[in-house]
């Protein structure tokens, strides 16, 4: 797992640590996040009886993955809240044409949490979305809403002068796992 970093380090983020990893195996994108932070400091959406596809999950604590085929303008955004609400969006190019991806009807996820730890993982079948490709480009990000201070924006790499998870120059190559 690799560390994600807040866009703007703040004293109130001390003691918070977020790591993530992605793997592309047999047509599935597998992503995991591990957050260490005091539970009382963060807004964690409440558990719900029925998990749903929802918009605007990034308005509160939300874990995200972006992926694209190298050389293509289109890309996808995956949002997953700690309560299991999710969405997968397709974009035609940088921040344009955002719409729910109709070829995705759900994703597999798991959550474990305690007073100071939150571990979340998900798996998404990419075969309906992409032709066989030798590589993907990806970015792992998160929005963490803090009780007293609003949202902080975390990513493996912040490439601009503003927090912007859609910037393709922050995406990394992801090769399929062997075996």
Secondary structure, DSSP 8 states (H G I E B T S, - for coil): -EEEEESS--GGGTT-EEEEEEEEETTEEEEEEEEES-GGGB------SS--B-S-GGGSSEEEEEEE-TT-S-EEEEEE-TTS-EEEEEESBTTBS-EE-TT----EEEEEE-SSEEEEEEEEE-TTT----SEEEEEEEEEEEETTTEEEEEES---SSS--TT-GGG-EEEEB---
